[in-house]
Amino acid sequence: MISGRSRPMRVVVCGTRFGQVYLSAIARAPERFELVGILARGSTRSVALAKEYGVPLYSTVAELPDDVDAACVVVSTAVGGGPGVELATALLGRGIHVLQEHPVHPAELADCLRAARRAGTQYVVNTFYPHVEPVRQFISAARTLVRLRQPVFVDAICAVQVCFDLLDILAEIFDGLRPWSLSAVGNRSGRPLTSVDGQVSGVPLTLRVENRMQAGDDSTSLLLHRITVGTDAGNLLLANTHGPVLWSPVLRTPADPAGVFLAGAADTDTRWSDVLGPTGDYVGAPLTPTWSGVVRELWGDGVLTALDDLRERIEAKVDPLRGGQRHLAVATAWKELTETLGYPEVATPDPGDPLVVTDLLPAPQAVHSRPAGSR
């Protein structure tokens, strides 16, 4: 059992596909976490990664040594056709704390929380993206915004495989989802985005989901998350999962009693000096990271944040059932959302060659030299 901050938490990673992000992250923080093994089916990839990180490769929970503190279960649950929940339950039964990748069906999540309480362990669902720094900035700013001003709408768009964590982002902003509701979906034939109307925390919600995917390849999605929280003072936008975050205040037009706001010469009209700030501004860094930086650093930092939260729960001896109530509510709302959306269509994207921003700019005009002596 972990004792204070006296030693690193000894961690096993289960699964090596997206689990590679967890492996890399843990290796970057040896003062906080020690990777002590990989639990996987023994694929070529798993064998190679166990060799690379210099740790044993286990094939069953029973093989794990008794001094493992926690396990990151990065294996699909039943909703994705995988044994993730069975693994988590077996690990909890061994007295090993569990951090499990989303999504998890609400009934299975409740079972795991009860198993954790019986075993005196912690079970936490990692919704992942709320721990990524630009999303954390957005959540923090949005929480402040809805505390200061009246929220009027939420407009969101996401890929179907990340709608669980989108709901968790909203739950963090509004301290829960209720009052929560969804309307029926209209005909979506031939449309890449399926629209759903509803409310979150009583605020009108418009949600558009790319309800299509290619099995085993998340990179076929056209986007991850984009969220706008609108208030009577302005709109806060998470333009992309990895930033930037933009604040756009509403226009407050200064006018005289007659309703004239552009009278007189511009350089003598001083009423506009009372209008504060630019039309938009960045919250946090204006630049976005490269995909290499996302995969190698930003995602890994999010994993470490989630593991730090798990360790704090362990040391505080939080009741798993009480601590997991928000994720239970999110899982229930996610189940309702996916049932409303229907089964995802098969994506067959043809992305072609990568585009960069310079490809979208006008081509520079050719500069023609004049003959000597011409005008």
C-alpha positions in Angstrom: 0.0 0.0 0.0 1.2 3.5 -0.8 2.4 5.5 2.2 2.2 9.3 1.7 4.8 10.5 -0.9 7.5 8.1 0.4 7.8 6.2 -2.8 6.5 6.2 -6.4 3.2 4.5 -7.1 3.9 1.1 -8.7 1.7 0.9 -11.8 0.8 -1.8 -14.4 -0.6 -0.8 -17.8 -3.2 -3.1 -19.3 -3.4 -2.9 -23.1 -0.8 -1.6 -25.5 -2.7 0.2 -28.3 -3.7 3.5 -26.7 -1.9 2.1 -23.7 1.3 3.4 -25.4 0.4 6.9 -24.3 0.1 5.7 -20.7 3.5 3.8 -20.9 5.2 6.9 -22.3 3.7 9.2 -19.7 4.6 7.0 -16.7 8.2 6.7 -17.9 8.5 10.5 -18.0 7.7 10.8 -14.2 9.8 8.2 -12.4 9.7 10.3 -9.2 5.9 9.9 -9.0 5.2 6.6 -10.8 7.1 3.4 -11.4 6.1 1.2 -14.4 6.3 -2.4 -13.1 4.7 -4.4 -15.9 2.4 -4.7 -18.9 -0.7 -6.9 -18.9 -1.6 -7.8 -22.5 -2.4 -10.7 -24.8 1.2 -11.2 -26.0 1.0 -9.5 -29.4 4.2 -8.6 -31.3 3.5 -5.0 -30.2 3.2 -5.9 -26.5 6.3 -8.0 -26.5 8.3 -5.1 -28.2 7.0 -2.5 -25.7 7.7 -4.7 -22.7 11.3 -5.0 -24.0 11.5 -1.3 -24.7 10.4 -0.3 -21.2 12.3 -3.1 -19.5 9.3 -4.6 -17.6 7.7 -8.0 -17.4 4.8 -8.9 -19.8 1.9 -10.6 -18.0 -1.0 -12.3 -19.6 -3.4 -12.7 -16.6 -4.3 -10.7 -13.5 -3.3 -13.7 -11.4 0.3 -13.5 -12.5 0.8 -9.9 -11.2 3.0 -9.6 -8.1 1.5 -8.6 -4.8 3.2 -5.2 -4.6 1.4 -3.6 -7.5 -0.4 -0.4 -6.3 -2.5 0.5 -9.4 -3.4 -0.5 -12.9 -4.3 1.6 -15.9 -6.9 -0.4 -17.8 -6.6 0.8 -21.4 -8.7 -1.9 -22.9 -12.2 -1.6 -24.5 -15.1 -2.4 -22.2 -18.2 -4.4 -23.3 -19.6 -1.4 -25.2 -16.5 -1.6 -27.5 -16.4 -5.4 -27.5 -13.6 -5.8 -25.1 -12.9 -7.3 -21.6 -12.0 -4.1 -19.9 -14.6 -4.3 -17.1 -13.7 -8.0 -16.4 -10.0 -6.9 -16.1 -10.9 -4.1 -13.8 -13.1 -6.3 -11.5 -10.3 -8.9 -11.3 -7.7 -6.2 -10.4 -9.9 -4.7 -7.7 -10.4 -8.1 -6.3 -6.6 -8.3 -6.0 -6.6 -5.1 -4.0 -5.2 -3.1 -6.9 -6.6 0.4 -7.6 -7.9 1.0 -11.1 -7.9 3.9 -13.5 -10.0 2.8 -16.5 -10.4 4.4 -19.9 -13.9 5.5 -20.9 -16.5 4.7 -22.1 -18.1 2.4 -19.5 -21.7 1.4 -19.5 -23.4 2.8 -16.3 -24.4 -0.6 -15.0 -20.8 -1.9 -15.3 -19.5 1.3 -13.8 -21.8 0.8 -10.8 -20.6 -2.8 -10.5 -17.0 -1.7 -10.5 -17.6 1.0 -7.9 -19.3 -1.5 -5.6 -16.4 -4.0 -6.1 -13.9 -1.2 -5.2 -15.8 -0.4 -2.0 -15.8 -4.1 -1.0 -12.1 -4.4 -1.7 -11.2 -1.1 -0.1 -9.7 0.1 -3.3 -10.3 3.1 -5.7 -11.9 2.8 -9.1 -11.9 5.9 -11.4 -13.0 6.2 -15.0 -10.6 8.3 -16.9 -12.5 10.5 -19.4 -9.0 11.6 -20.6 -9.6 14.8 -22.4 -10.8 16.9 -19.4 -7.3 16.4 -18.1 -5.6 17.7 -21.3 -4.4 21.3 -20.6 -6.4 23.3 -23.2 -9.6 21.6 -22.1 -8.7 22.2 -18.5 -8.2 25.9 -19.3 -11.6 26.0 -21.1 -13.4 24.2 -18.2 -11.8 26.7 -15.6 -12.8 29.7 -17.7 -16.3 28.4 -18.4 -16.9 27.7 -14.7 -16.0 31.2 -13.9 -18.1 32.6 -16.8 -21.3 30.8 -15.8 -20.8 31.9 -12.2 -20.5 35.5 -13.2 -23.1 35.7 -16.0 -26.3 34.0 -17.2 -25.6 31.0 -19.5 -27.9 31.2 -22.5 -26.9 28.2 -24.7 -24.3 25.5 -25.2 -23.4 24.5 -28.8 -21.1 21.5 -29.1 -19.8 19.2 -31.8 -17.8 16.0 -31.4 -16.9 12.6 -32.8 -19.1 9.8 -31.5 -16.2 8.0 -29.8 -15.5 11.0 -27.6 -19.0 12.0 -26.7 -18.6 10.4 -23.2 -15.9 12.8 -22.3 -17.7 15.8 -23.9 -20.5 15.1 -21.5 -18.0 15.0 -18.6 -16.6 18.4 -19.7 -20.1 19.8 -19.5 -20.6 18.2 -16.2 -17.5 19.8 -14.8 -18.5 23.2 -16.1 -22.0 23.1 -14.7 -21.3 21.0 -11.6 -23.5 18.2 -13.0 -25.8 17.6 -16.0 -29.2 18.0 -14.4 -31.7 19.2 -15.5 -30.8 17.0 -18.5 -32.9 16.1 -21.5 -32.5 15.1 -25.2 -34.9 15.3 -28.1 -35.4 12.8 -30.8 -33.1 12.9 -33.8 -34.4 13.7 -37.3 -33.5 11.9 -40.4 -29.7 11.8 -40.8 -29.4 9.9 -44.1 -26.4 11.0 -46.0 -25.4 13.6 -43.4 -22.0 13.3 -41.7 -23.3 15.1 -38.5 -26.3 14.1 -36.5 -28.0 16.9 -34.6 -29.6 16.5 -31.1 -31.3 19.2 -29.1 -31.7 19.2 -25.4 -30.7 20.9 -22.2 -27.7 20.5 -19.8 -28.0 21.9 -16.3 -31.2 23.5 -17.6 -29.3 25.4 -20.4 -30.4 24.9 -24.0 -28.0 22.5 -25.7 -27.4 21.9 -29.4 -25.2 18.9 -30.0 -23.9 17.7 -33.4 -22.2 14.3 -33.5 -20.1 12.7 -36.2 -21.9 9.4 -35.7 -19.7 7.3 -37.9 -16.3 5.6 -37.4 -14.0 2.9 -38.8 -13.6 0.0 -36.5 -10.1 0.1 -34.8 -9.1 3.4 -36.2 -10.1 6.6 -34.4 -7.9 8.7 -36.8 -10.7 8.5 -39.4 -12.7 11.1 -37.5 -13.0 14.5 -38.9 -12.8 16.2 -35.5 -12.7 15.6 -31.8 -14.4 18.4 -29.7 -15.6 21.9 -30.3 -17.7 23.6 -27.6 -19.2 27.1 -27.2 -20.8 28.3 -23.9 -22.9 31.4 -24.7 -23.9 33.9 -22.1 -25.5 37.4 -22.0 -22.0 38.8 -21.8 -20.3 36.9 -24.6 -19.3 33.4 -25.8 -16.4 31.2 -24.7 -15.2 28.8 -27.4 -13.0 25.7 -27.3 -12.1 25.8 -31.0 -10.4 22.5 -30.9 -9.6 19.8 -28.3 -6.1 21.0 -28.2 -6.9 24.7 -28.3 -7.1 27.6 -28.7 -9.7 28.9 -26.2 -11.4 32.1 -27.4 -13.5 34.7 -25.6 -15.8 36.9 -27.7 -17.7 39.6 -25.8 -21.0 40.8 -27.1 -21.1 44.3 -28.7 -22.4 47.1 -26.4 -23.0 50.0 -28.7 -22.6 53.5 -27.1 -25.4 55.8 -28.2 -26.8 59.2 -27.4 -30.4 59.7 -26.2 -31.5 59.8 -29.9 -29.9 56.5 -30.6 -27.0 57.9 -32.7 -23.7 56.2 -32.2 -21.6 57.4 -35.2 -22.1 61.1 -35.0 -19.3 63.6 -35.5 -15.7 63.1 -36.6 -14.2 59.8 -35.6 -11.3 61.4 -33.8 -13.6 63.5 -31.6 -16.2 60.8 -30.8 -15.1 59.7 -27.3 -18.1 57.5 -26.4 -16.4 54.4 -27.8 -13.6 54.7 -25.3 -16.0 53.3 -22.8 -16.3 50.0 -24.7 -13.8 47.7 -23.0 -11.5 45.3 -24.8 -11.1 43.8 -28.2 -13.8 41.9 -30.1 -12.1 38.6 -29.1 -9.2 37.4 -27.1 -7.4 34.2 -26.2 -7.7 32.4 -22.9 -4.2 30.9 -22.5 -1.8 30.3 -25.4 -2.9 31.5 -28.9 -0.8 28.8 -30.6 -1.8 25.2 -30.9 0.6 22.3 -30.5 1.8 20.0 -33.3 0.3 16.5 -33.5 3.7 15.2 -32.5 3.6 17.4 -29.4 0.0 16.3 -28.6 0.8 12.5 -28.8 4.2 12.7 -27.1 3.6 15.3 -24.4 0.1 16.9 -24.1 -1.7 13.5 -23.8 0.9 12.2 -21.5 0.6 15.1 -19.2 -3.2 14.4 -19.1 -2.5 10.8 -18.1 -0.2 12.0 -15.3 -2.8 14.4 -14.0 -5.4 11.6 -13.9 -2.9 9.3 -12.0 -2.2 12.1 -9.6 -6.0 12.4 -8.9 -6.1 8.7 -8.4 -3.3 8.8 -5.9 -5.0 11.7 -4.0 -8.2 9.6 -3.7 -6.2 6.6 -2.4 -4.4 8.7 0.2 -7.6 10.4 1.2 -9.5 7.1 1.4 -12.4 8.5 -0.5 -15.5 6.3 -0.7 -15.5 5.1 -4.3 -19.3 5.2 -4.6 -19.5 8.8 -3.5 -16.5 9.8 -5.6 -17.9 8.2 -8.7 -21.4 9.8 -8.7 -20.6 12.3 -11.4 -19.2 9.7 -13.7 -22.3 7.5 -13.1 -24.5 10.5 -14.2 -22.3 11.1 -17.2 -22.4 7.4 -18.1 -26.2 7.4 -17.9 -26.5 10.4 -20.1 -24.0 8.9 -22.5 -26.1 5.8 -22.7 -29.2 7.9 -23.5 -27.3 9.9 -26.1 -25.9 6.9 -27.9 -29.4 5.2 -27.9 -30.8 8.4 -29.4 -28.1 8.6 -32.0 -28.4 5.0 -33.1 -25.6 2.7 -34.3 -22.7 4.6 -35.9 -22.3 4.3 -39.6 -19.1 2.9 -41.1 -16.7 5.7 -42.1 -14.8 5.3 -45.3 -12.8 8.5 -45.4 -10.2 9.3 -48.0 -8.1 12.0 -46.4 -5.6 12.3 -49.2 -2.3 14.2 -48.7 -2.0 16.3 -45.6 -2.9 20.0 -45.9 -1.2 22.9 -44.0 -2.4 26.4 -43.6 -0.2 27.8 -46.3 -2.1 25.5 -48.8 -5.2 27.6 -48.0 -3.7 31.0 -48.6 -3.8 32.9 -51.9 -0.8 32.0 -54.2 1.7 34.9 -54.3 1.4 36.9 -57.5 4.4 36.7 -59.8 6.5 39.8 -60.0 7.4 40.6 -63.6 10.5 42.7 -64.3 10.1 45.5 -66.8 12.3 45.8 -69.8 15.1 48.3 -69.5 14.0 51.9 -70.3 10.2 51.2 -69.9 7.8 53.1 -67.8 
